[in-house]
Amino acid sequence: METSPSDEVLCPTCGHGNMAGADVCEDCGQSIVADAVIPAEGDSTPLTQPLLRLIPRQPETVERGASLAEAIALLKGRNVGCVLVTGHGGELAGIFTERDVLYRVAGLIENLESVPVESLMTPQPTALKPSDPVSRALHLMAIHGFRHLPLVDDDGCPVGIVSLRDIILFMEENFSRPEAD
């Protein structure tokens, strides 16, 4: 028996469409029935802090029609692990990473000027808002193997980028070590 889109329940964590009546997401294994636990007033941990506390870097961006040569030059010139690809209105359209260069470009494509980055980007990447908690970013990175997460504003335009390294450094600074006896 097939389900229609109206019978699907979207996972609040990953957005996967699940069959109505399911308790756990088929894709990421998270509960799709229980509401997220919201910390009580004044009861916050570093992982419940907004991503804005990580002081996200400004993202490097190129438009959809930019060539692979432009995108790779930006990766290399700015020493970053990804470039966000934007549409004509500045909205996030995709992400192009150093892994894409290694696995989809190196040794396979000779004329980098003739291939648009749009043809090799990951379209419609998962993105968060700067107000989302650090724990949400960490969870998505763990479940999907992301190393970078774009941050977007209410219009879907990139405003920052968070890397796994940023989260690890934040955790290192904010979790105290037990003192030795």
SEFIFI-845585 format. One record per residue (C-alpha): residue number from 1; x, y, z. Coordinates in pm, 1 decimal, always signed. Example, Ala and Ser with C-alpha at 12.3 -4.5 7.8 and 13.67 -1.06 7.14 Angstrom:
% SEFIFI-845585
<node><pos>1</pos><east>+1230.0</east><north>-450.0</north><up>+780.0</up></node>
<node><pos>2</pos><east>+1367.0</east><north>-106.0</north><up>+714.0</up></node>
This chain:
% SEFIFI-845585
<node><pos>1</pos><east>+0.0</east><north>+0.0</north><up>+0.0</up></node>
<node><pos>2</pos><east>+149.4</east><north>+333.0</north><up>-105.4</up></node>
<node><pos>3</pos><east>+109.7</east><north>+648.2</north><up>+96.4</up></node>
<node><pos>4</pos><east>+13.0</east><north>+978.5</north><up>-53.6</up></node>
<node><pos>5</pos><east>+213.3</east><north>+1288.0</north><up>+38.3</up></node>
<node><pos>6</pos><east>-69.8</east><north>+1393.1</north><up>+272.7</up></node>
<node><pos>7</pos><east>-23.2</east><north>+1066.7</north><up>+467.3</up></node>
<node><pos>8</pos><east>+346.0</east><north>+1140.5</north><up>+525.8</up></node>
<node><pos>9</pos><east>+484.6</east><north>+1271.3</north><up>+851.8</up></node>
<node><pos>10</pos><east>+796.8</east><north>+1482.0</north><up>+809.7</up></node>
<node><pos>11</pos><east>+1082.4</east><north>+1420.5</north><up>+1048.5</up></node>
<node><pos>12</pos><east>+1156.5</east><north>+1741.8</north><up>+1244.6</up></node>
<node><pos>13</pos><east>+1526.4</east><north>+1652.6</north><up>+1245.1</up></node>
<node><pos>14</pos><east>+1604.9</east><north>+1563.7</north><up>+883.7</up></node>
<node><pos>15</pos><east>+1283.2</east><north>+1638.7</north><up>+690.4</up></node>
<node><pos>16</pos><east>+1242.4</east><north>+1283.3</north><up>+561.4</up></node>
<node><pos>17</pos><east>+884.2</east><north>+1186.3</north><up>+473.0</up></node>
<node><pos>18</pos><east>+771.0</east><north>+893.8</north><up>+689.3</up></node>
<node><pos>19</pos><east>+458.4</east><north>+684.0</north><up>+675.2</up></node>
<node><pos>20</pos><east>+180.9</east><north>+811.7</north><up>+902.6</up></node>
<node><pos>21</pos><east>+179.3</east><north>+626.7</north><up>+1235.7</up></node>
<node><pos>22</pos><east>+556.0</east><north>+576.2</north><up>+1248.2</up></node>
<node><pos>23</pos><east>+723.7</east><north>+669.3</north><up>+1576.2</up></node>
<node><pos>24</pos><east>+1079.6</east><north>+683.7</north><up>+1447.7</up></node>
<node><pos>25</pos><east>+1219.6</east><north>+835.4</north><up>+1127.4</up></node>
<node><pos>26</pos><east>+1315.8</east><north>+569.7</north><up>+873.5</up></node>
<node><pos>27</pos><east>+1607.2</east><north>+785.3</north><up>+756.0</up></node>
<node><pos>28</pos><east>+1777.4</east><north>+916.9</north><up>+1070.2</up></node>
<node><pos>29</pos><east>+1622.8</east><north>+707.0</north><up>+1348.4</up></node>
<node><pos>30</pos><east>+1507.0</east><north>+1004.8</north><up>+1554.1</up></node>
<node><pos>31</pos><east>+1166.5</east><north>+1023.1</north><up>+1722.8</up></node>
<node><pos>32</pos><east>+902.7</east><north>+1191.4</north><up>+1509.4</up></node>
<node><pos>33</pos><east>+634.9</east><north>+1195.3</north><up>+1778.1</up></node>
<node><pos>34</pos><east>+804.8</east><north>+1339.4</north><up>+2085.0</up></node>
<node><pos>35</pos><east>+853.4</east><north>+1714.3</north><up>+2103.3</up></node>
<node><pos>36</pos><east>+1205.3</east><north>+1838.4</north><up>+2149.1</up></node>
<node><pos>37</pos><east>+1311.8</east><north>+1892.2</north><up>+2506.6</up></node>
<node><pos>38</pos><east>+1334.6</east><north>+2265.2</north><up>+2571.0</up></node>
<node><pos>39</pos><east>+1565.3</east><north>+2358.2</north><up>+2855.8</up></node>
<node><pos>40</pos><east>+1402.0</east><north>+2538.8</north><up>+3147.1</up></node>
<node><pos>41</pos><east>+1466.7</east><north>+2910.7</north><up>+3186.7</up></node>
<node><pos>42</pos><east>+1826.3</east><north>+2956.6</north><up>+3299.6</up></node>
<node><pos>43</pos><east>+1901.2</east><north>+2585.5</north><up>+3241.9</up></node>
<node><pos>44</pos><east>+2123.8</east><north>+2596.2</north><up>+2939.4</up></node>
<node><pos>45</pos><east>+2427.7</east><north>+2401.8</north><up>+2834.0</up></node>
<node><pos>46</pos><east>+2676.4</east><north>+2492.0</north><up>+2564.7</up></node>
<node><pos>47</pos><east>+2495.8</east><north>+2264.3</north><up>+2318.6</up></node>
<node><pos>48</pos><east>+2164.6</east><north>+2448.1</north><up>+2364.3</up></node>
<node><pos>49</pos><east>+2328.6</east><north>+2780.1</north><up>+2277.8</up></node>
<node><pos>50</pos><east>+2243.8</east><north>+2930.2</north><up>+1937.7</up></node>
<node><pos>51</pos><east>+2485.4</east><north>+2873.2</north><up>+1650.8</up></node>
<node><pos>52</pos><east>+2546.4</east><north>+3247.7</north><up>+1650.8</up></node>
<node><pos>53</pos><east>+2762.8</east><north>+3188.4</north><up>+1962.5</up></node>
<node><pos>54</pos><east>+3010.6</east><north>+3005.1</north><up>+1738.8</up></node>
<node><pos>55</pos><east>+3076.6</east><north>+3334.7</north><up>+1559.9</up></node>
<node><pos>56</pos><east>+3016.9</east><north>+3181.1</north><up>+1215.4</up></node>
<node><pos>57</pos><east>+3238.8</east><north>+3288.8</north><up>+929.4</up></node>
<node><pos>58</pos><east>+3097.5</east><north>+3478.1</north><up>+633.4</up></node>
<node><pos>59</pos><east>+3041.7</east><north>+3221.5</north><up>+358.7</up></node>
<node><pos>60</pos><east>+3227.8</east><north>+3231.3</north><up>+32.1</up></node>
<node><pos>61</pos><east>+2969.5</east><north>+3232.5</north><up>-246.6</up></node>
<node><pos>62</pos><east>+2945.8</east><north>+3199.5</north><up>-622.6</up></node>
<node><pos>63</pos><east>+2641.5</east><north>+3220.1</north><up>-848.0</up></node>
<node><pos>64</pos><east>+2499.9</east><north>+2908.9</north><up>-1013.1</up></node>
<node><pos>65</pos><east>+2652.4</east><north>+2992.6</north><up>-1351.6</up></node>
<node><pos>66</pos><east>+3006.9</east><north>+3032.2</north><up>-1218.4</up></node>
<node><pos>67</pos><east>+3261.5</east><north>+2791.9</north><up>-1363.8</up></node>
<node><pos>68</pos><east>+3433.0</east><north>+2514.8</north><up>-1172.3</up></node>
<node><pos>69</pos><east>+3755.6</east><north>+2710.7</north><up>-1221.0</up></node>
<node><pos>70</pos><east>+3605.5</east><north>+3008.0</north><up>-1030.6</up></node>
<node><pos>71</pos><east>+3471.9</east><north>+2791.2</north><up>-748.4</up></node>
<node><pos>72</pos><east>+3799.2</east><north>+2598.3</north><up>-708.9</up></node>
<node><pos>73</pos><east>+4002.2</east><north>+2920.8</north><up>-717.0</up></node>
<node><pos>74</pos><east>+3783.9</east><north>+3054.6</north><up>-434.5</up></node>
<node><pos>75</pos><east>+3827.7</east><north>+2734.0</north><up>-230.1</up></node>
<node><pos>76</pos><east>+4202.3</east><north>+2749.4</north><up>-274.3</up></node>
<node><pos>77</pos><east>+4247.4</east><north>+3126.6</north><up>-250.3</up></node>
<node><pos>78</pos><east>+4043.2</east><north>+3165.9</north><up>+67.6</up></node>
<node><pos>79</pos><east>+4157.3</east><north>+2833.7</north><up>+217.0</up></node>
<node><pos>80</pos><east>+3802.5</east><north>+2716.3</north><up>+286.2</up></node>
<node><pos>81</pos><east>+3640.6</east><north>+2373.7</north><up>+265.4</up></node>
<node><pos>82</pos><east>+3327.7</east><north>+2477.7</north><up>+78.6</up></node>
<node><pos>83</pos><east>+3168.9</east><north>+2740.6</north><up>-138.8</up></node>
<node><pos>84</pos><east>+2797.3</east><north>+2815.4</north><up>-123.4</up></node>
<node><pos>85</pos><east>+2621.3</east><north>+2845.2</north><up>-457.5</up></node>
<node><pos>86</pos><east>+2348.9</east><north>+3106.9</north><up>-481.7</up></node>
<node><pos>87</pos><east>+2058.6</east><north>+3169.0</north><up>-715.5</up></node>
<node><pos>88</pos><east>+1986.0</east><north>+3495.8</north><up>-891.2</up></node>
<node><pos>89</pos><east>+1806.2</east><north>+3633.8</north><up>-584.0</up></node>
<node><pos>90</pos><east>+2096.9</east><north>+3550.5</north><up>-353.2</up></node>
<node><pos>91</pos><east>+1917.5</east><north>+3246.7</north><up>-205.2</up></node>
<node><pos>92</pos><east>+2111.0</east><north>+2930.4</north><up>-120.8</up></node>
<node><pos>93</pos><east>+2094.1</east><north>+2694.4</north><up>-418.0</up></node>
<node><pos>94</pos><east>+2375.4</east><north>+2449.0</north><up>-343.6</up></node>
<node><pos>95</pos><east>+2708.9</east><north>+2371.8</north><up>-185.2</up></node>
<node><pos>96</pos><east>+3035.6</east><north>+2277.9</north><up>-354.9</up></node>
<node><pos>97</pos><east>+3302.5</east><north>+2124.9</north><up>-130.4</up></node>
<node><pos>98</pos><east>+3664.4</east><north>+2021.2</north><up>-141.3</up></node>
<node><pos>99</pos><east>+3539.4</east><north>+1661.1</north><up>-142.0</up></node>
<node><pos>100</pos><east>+3350.9</east><north>+1737.8</north><up>-463.7</up></node>
<node><pos>101</pos><east>+3680.6</east><north>+1852.1</north><up>-614.8</up></node>
<node><pos>102</pos><east>+3856.2</east><north>+1530.8</north><up>-508.4</up></node>
<node><pos>103</pos><east>+3585.2</east><north>+1284.5</north><up>-609.3</up></node>
<node><pos>104</pos><east>+3406.3</east><north>+1451.9</north><up>-899.9</up></node>
<node><pos>105</pos><east>+3659.7</east><north>+1680.8</north><up>-1065.2</up></node>
<node><pos>106</pos><east>+4023.4</east><north>+1579.6</north><up>-1011.9</up></node>
<node><pos>107</pos><east>+4146.8</east><north>+1367.5</north><up>-1301.5</up></node>
<node><pos>108</pos><east>+3799.8</east><north>+1363.9</north><up>-1461.4</up></node>
<node><pos>109</pos><east>+3742.9</east><north>+1715.2</north><up>-1593.8</up></node>
<node><pos>110</pos><east>+4011.7</east><north>+1892.2</north><up>-1793.2</up></node>
<node><pos>111</pos><east>+3851.4</east><north>+2221.9</north><up>-1893.9</up></node>
<node><pos>112</pos><east>+3733.5</east><north>+2371.5</north><up>-1564.4</up></node>
<node><pos>113</pos><east>+3622.7</east><north>+2692.6</north><up>-1736.2</up></node>
<node><pos>114</pos><east>+3363.4</east><north>+2511.3</north><up>-1947.8</up></node>
<node><pos>115</pos><east>+3174.5</east><north>+2335.4</north><up>-1666.3</up></node>
<node><pos>116</pos><east>+2935.0</east><north>+2531.0</north><up>-1443.4</up></node>
<node><pos>117</pos><east>+2963.0</east><north>+2467.5</north><up>-1069.7</up></node>
<node><pos>118</pos><east>+2586.6</east><north>+2410.2</north><up>-1070.6</up></node>
<node><pos>119</pos><east>+2638.3</east><north>+2078.4</north><up>-1251.6</up></node>
<node><pos>120</pos><east>+2848.7</east><north>+1933.1</north><up>-968.7</up></node>
<node><pos>121</pos><east>+2717.3</east><north>+2110.3</north><up>-657.6</up></node>
<node><pos>122</pos><east>+2495.1</east><north>+1940.2</north><up>-401.7</up></node>
<node><pos>123</pos><east>+2159.8</east><north>+2109.8</north><up>-466.4</up></node>
<node><pos>124</pos><east>+1933.4</east><north>+2233.8</north><up>-188.0</up></node>
<node><pos>125</pos><east>+2173.7</east><north>+2155.7</north><up>+97.0</up></node>
<node><pos>126</pos><east>+2053.4</east><north>+2125.3</north><up>+453.2</up></node>
<node><pos>127</pos><east>+2081.5</east><north>+2466.1</north><up>+616.2</up></node>
<node><pos>128</pos><east>+2009.2</east><north>+2606.3</north><up>+959.1</up></node>
<node><pos>129</pos><east>+1937.5</east><north>+2947.6</north><up>+1103.6</up></node>
<node><pos>130</pos><east>+2185.1</east><north>+3126.8</north><up>+1332.1</up></node>
<node><pos>131</pos><east>+1929.1</east><north>+3093.1</north><up>+1614.2</up></node>
<node><pos>132</pos><east>+1921.0</east><north>+2710.6</north><up>+1592.8</up></node>
<node><pos>133</pos><east>+2101.6</east><north>+2529.5</north><up>+1877.0</up></node>
<node><pos>134</pos><east>+2453.5</east><north>+2395.3</north><up>+1841.4</up></node>
<node><pos>135</pos><east>+2315.8</east><north>+2048.8</north><up>+1922.2</up></node>
<node><pos>136</pos><east>+2101.5</east><north>+2051.3</north><up>+1605.5</up></node>
<node><pos>137</pos><east>+2404.9</east><north>+2122.6</north><up>+1387.5</up></node>
<node><pos>138</pos><east>+2609.2</east><north>+1856.6</north><up>+1563.2</up></node>
<node><pos>139</pos><east>+2326.7</east><north>+1604.9</north><up>+1521.9</up></node>
<node><pos>140</pos><east>+2288.3</east><north>+1673.5</north><up>+1149.0</up></node>
<node><pos>141</pos><east>+2663.3</east><north>+1648.8</north><up>+1098.2</up></node>
<node><pos>142</pos><east>+2675.9</east><north>+1316.0</north><up>+1279.6</up></node>
<node><pos>143</pos><east>+2374.9</east><north>+1165.1</north><up>+1101.1</up></node>
<node><pos>144</pos><east>+2461.4</east><north>+1280.8</north><up>+749.4</up></node>
<node><pos>145</pos><east>+2840.7</east><north>+1310.8</north><up>+761.0</up></node>
<node><pos>146</pos><east>+2838.4</east><north>+1684.8</north><up>+687.7</up></node>
<node><pos>147</pos><east>+3153.0</east><north>+1879.8</north><up>+761.2</up></node>
<node><pos>148</pos><east>+2993.8</east><north>+2218.2</north><up>+686.1</up></node>
<node><pos>149</pos><east>+2646.0</east><north>+2360.3</north><up>+743.0</up></node>
<node><pos>150</pos><east>+2527.0</east><north>+2681.1</north><up>+580.0</up></node>
<node><pos>151</pos><east>+2337.5</east><north>+2930.9</north><up>+792.1</up></node>
<node><pos>152</pos><east>+2059.8</east><north>+3121.1</north><up>+617.8</up></node>
<node><pos>153</pos><east>+1830.6</east><north>+3411.7</north><up>+700.2</up></node>
<node><pos>154</pos><east>+1450.8</east><north>+3405.9</north><up>+677.3</up></node>
<node><pos>155</pos><east>+1472.6</east><north>+3461.5</north><up>+299.6</up></node>
<node><pos>156</pos><east>+1700.6</east><north>+3159.6</north><up>+252.0</up></node>
<node><pos>157</pos><east>+2007.8</east><north>+3371.4</north><up>+177.8</up></node>
<node><pos>158</pos><east>+2344.0</east><north>+3258.0</north><up>+319.6</up></node>
<node><pos>159</pos><east>+2461.8</east><north>+3456.2</north><up>+622.8</up></node>
<node><pos>160</pos><east>+2725.2</east><north>+3222.4</north><up>+765.2</up></node>
<node><pos>161</pos><east>+2890.0</east><north>+2884.5</north><up>+758.7</up></node>
<node><pos>162</pos><east>+2962.9</east><north>+2649.5</north><up>+1049.2</up></node>
<node><pos>163</pos><east>+3214.8</east><north>+2368.1</north><up>+1030.1</up></node>
<node><pos>164</pos><east>+3258.3</east><north>+2062.9</north><up>+1246.5</up></node>
<node><pos>165</pos><east>+3589.5</east><north>+2214.2</north><up>+1357.5</up></node>
<node><pos>166</pos><east>+3402.3</east><north>+2525.4</north><up>+1481.7</up></node>
<node><pos>167</pos><east>+3174.3</east><north>+2308.1</north><up>+1695.1</up></node>
<node><pos>168</pos><east>+3461.4</east><north>+2103.8</north><up>+1836.3</up></node>
<node><pos>169</pos><east>+3651.9</east><north>+2419.3</north><up>+1933.8</up></node>
<node><pos>170</pos><east>+3335.6</east><north>+2565.1</north><up>+2090.7</up></node>
<node><pos>171</pos><east>+3279.2</east><north>+2246.8</north><up>+2291.3</up></node>
<node><pos>172</pos><east>+3643.1</east><north>+2239.1</north><up>+2397.6</up></node>
<node><pos>173</pos><east>+3614.7</east><north>+2596.0</north><up>+2529.6</up></node>
<node><pos>174</pos><east>+3277.4</east><north>+2549.1</north><up>+2701.0</up></node>
<node><pos>175</pos><east>+3290.5</east><north>+2208.5</north><up>+2863.0</up></node>
<node><pos>176</pos><east>+3498.1</east><north>+2212.6</north><up>+3177.1</up></node>
<node><pos>177</pos><east>+3727.7</east><north>+1926.8</north><up>+3256.5</up></node>
<node><pos>178</pos><east>+3692.7</east><north>+1758.8</north><up>+3595.1</up></node>
<node><pos>179</pos><east>+3971.9</east><north>+1858.3</north><up>+3823.5</up></node>
<node><pos>180</pos><east>+4208.7</east><north>+1589.9</north><up>+3941.1</up></node>
<node><pos>181</pos><east>+4190.1</east><north>+1493.0</north><up>+4307.1</up></node>
